[in-house]
Amino acid sequence: CCDKSTDGGIDAVHTMPAIQDSETKERGEIVENTLEMNEIHGSFAVKINLPEMYLCHLGLELDDVDDRGPMIVSVGNGVVEAFNTENPSRALKPFDCITAVNGTSGTMKTVVDALKTGLQATERVMHLTVARPTPYKIILEKSNIELGAQLNYKPSSQGISLAQIAHGGRFERWNALNPDLQVKAGDRIVEVSGSRLQGGKLLEELKKEDTELMLTLLRY
């Protein structure tokens, strides 16, 4: 599951979606404005009504690379899409992270299991606590030194999560020069030089050492 670079500057961990419903929309249908956050930022709660039938679907494709909880990759046909239609100002979006389900939080597995259990519960309502990120941009100048980070991603993911900032790399240099806008572990890179790429292709761009990198990141 793991792929380590020979220079020790980047570790990459591949994971697959925690839950992927059969009716989830194809990736090409993901809305283009996922970075256009609405007035809600930070942590908020939503209540999703479930149909009386027990064989209902969330309609979510979820990314499980972050410890904070499963991140929404796309919203397809299911109860979340129905909630979004009825509640556009509180609609759940790609990059939102589900951190608790019906009051249950903890490890990634705990939250994912709570999602599955919640769909089958007698009480036909699901309470979700959601973390919505704030985007910011940085520019890493041309350098022949390595990036200096441990990166978590999956091949089809939208963005790469920063698990750790290493000593002596380009990220550490940026942080030293920009104390008010430091890159931190847990942030997620979603664009490189204006291009929104998936998993491995994004990693290839990040590993280009002698190239200026304009990055868009998300802070939860």
Solvent accessible surface area in square Angstrom, and as a share of the most:
residue,aa,sasa,rsa
1,C,130,0.78
2,C,82,0.49
3,D,74,0.39
4,K,147,0.62
5,S,23,0.15
6,T,152,0.89
7,D,82,0.42
8,G,58,0.56
9,G,3,0.03
10,I,10,0.05
11,D,37,0.19
12,A,3,0.03
13,V,40,0.23
14,H,56,0.25
15,T,37,0.22
16,M,125,0.56
17,P,27,0.17
18,A,29,0.22
19,I,22,0.11
20,Q,111,0.49
21,D,21,0.11
22,S,106,0.68
23,E,80,0.36
24,T,18,0.11
25,K,78,0.33
26,E,126,0.57
27,R,51,0.19
28,G,76,0.73
29,E,100,0.45
30,I,18,0.09
31,V,86,0.49
32,E,145,0.65
33,N,74,0.38
34,T,1,0.01
35,L,32,0.16
36,E,116,0.52
37,M,30,0.14
38,N,34,0.18
39,E,128,0.57
40,I,22,0.11
41,H,92,0.41
42,G,35,0.34
43,S,83,0.53
44,F,22,0.09
45,A,63,0.49
46,V,7,0.04
47,K,113,0.48
48,I,1,0.00
49,N,107,0.55
50,L,11,0.05
51,P,49,0.31
52,E,139,0.62
53,M,129,0.57
54,Y,111,0.42
55,L,161,0.80
56,C,15,0.09
57,H,70,0.31
58,L,1,0.00
59,G,0,0.00
60,L,0,0.00
61,E,11,0.05
62,L,0,0.00
63,D,0,0.00
64,D,39,0.20
65,V,12,0.07
66,D,7,0.04
67,D,131,0.68
68,R,67,0.24
69,G,1,0.01
70,P,0,0.00
71,M,0,0.00
72,I,0,0.00
73,V,0,0.00
74,S,2,0.01
75,V,26,0.15
76,G,0,0.00
77,N,87,0.45
78,G,19,0.18
79,V,14,0.08
80,V,0,0.00
81,E,51,0.23
82,A,52,0.41
83,F,18,0.07
84,N,26,0.13
85,T,105,0.61
86,E,135,0.60
87,N,50,0.26
88,P,100,0.63
89,S,65,0.42
90,R,91,0.33
91,A,15,0.12
92,L,3,0.02
93,K,39,0.16
94,P,7,0.05
95,F,0,0.00
96,D,0,0.00
97,C,0,0.00
98,I,0,0.00
99,T,35,0.20
100,A,14,0.11
101,V,1,0.00
102,N,69,0.35
103,G,76,0.73
104,T,57,0.33
105,S,69,0.44
106,G,52,0.50
107,T,89,0.52
108,M,35,0.16
109,K,144,0.61
110,T,50,0.29
111,V,1,0.00
112,V,11,0.06
113,D,53,0.27
114,A,15,0.12
115,L,0,0.00
116,K,99,0.42
117,T,92,0.53
118,G,2,0.02
119,L,25,0.13
120,Q,128,0.57
121,A,33,0.26
122,T,121,0.70
123,E,117,0.52
124,R,31,0.11
125,V,20,0.12
126,M,0,0.00
127,H,87,0.39
128,L,2,0.01
129,T,47,0.27
130,V,0,0.00
131,A,16,0.12
132,R,3,0.01
133,P,0,0.00
134,T,66,0.38
135,P,48,0.30
136,Y,30,0.11
137,K,117,0.50
138,I,3,0.02
139,I,79,0.40
140,L,4,0.02
141,E,127,0.57
142,K,138,0.59
143,S,13,0.08
144,N,127,0.65
145,I,51,0.26
146,E,49,0.22
147,L,4,0.02
148,G,0,0.00
149,A,2,0.02
150,Q,56,0.25
151,L,0,0.00
152,N,28,0.14
153,Y,8,0.03
154,K,0,0.00
155,P,72,0.45
156,S,33,0.21
157,S,0,0.00
158,Q,19,0.09
159,G,0,0.00
160,I,0,0.00
161,S,3,0.02
162,L,0,0.00
163,A,39,0.30
164,Q,102,0.45
165,I,43,0.22
166,A,34,0.27
167,H,162,0.72
168,G,43,0.41
169,G,1,0.01
170,R,6,0.02
171,F,0,0.00
172,E,60,0.27
173,R,123,0.45
174,W,38,0.13
175,N,21,0.11
176,A,79,0.62
177,L,128,0.64
178,N,43,0.22
179,P,93,0.58
180,D,144,0.75
181,L,70,0.35
182,Q,65,0.29
183,V,3,0.02
184,K,109,0.46
185,A,60,0.46
186,G,20,0.19
187,D,2,0.01
188,R,1,0.00
189,I,0,0.00
190,V,0,0.00
191,E,24,0.11
192,V,3,0.02
193,S,62,0.40
194,G,54,0.52
195,S,49,0.32
196,R,85,0.31
197,L,48,0.24
198,Q,68,0.30
199,G,0,0.00
200,G,29,0.28
201,K,138,0.59
202,L,0,0.00
203,L,17,0.08
204,E,112,0.50
205,E,51,0.23
206,L,1,0.01
207,K,92,0.39
208,K,96,0.41
209,E,59,0.27
210,D,103,0.53
211,T,54,0.31
212,E,89,0.40
213,L,2,0.01
214,M,78,0.35
215,L,0,0.00
216,T,6,0.03
217,L,0,0.00
218,L,0,0.00
219,R,72,0.26
220,Y,61,0.23
